[in-house]
Amino acid sequence: HQTRRWNPKMAQYIFTERNGIYIIDLQKTVKKVDEAYNFIKEIAAEKGNILFVGTKKQA
């Protein structure tokens, strides 16, 4: 994301800033994606409902 448009809660996942754009830390991101995957997998295994919500038309 551009450095002027970011959420401070994401600070721990920012690796660096380059040319006005924040670069995310992929090692930290992979860990969180794995956590999310395992959580969703557990819900699905228990026949639970999962709702994905997109906030942009492109989504």
Long-range contacts (C-beta under 8 A, 24 or more apart in sequence): none
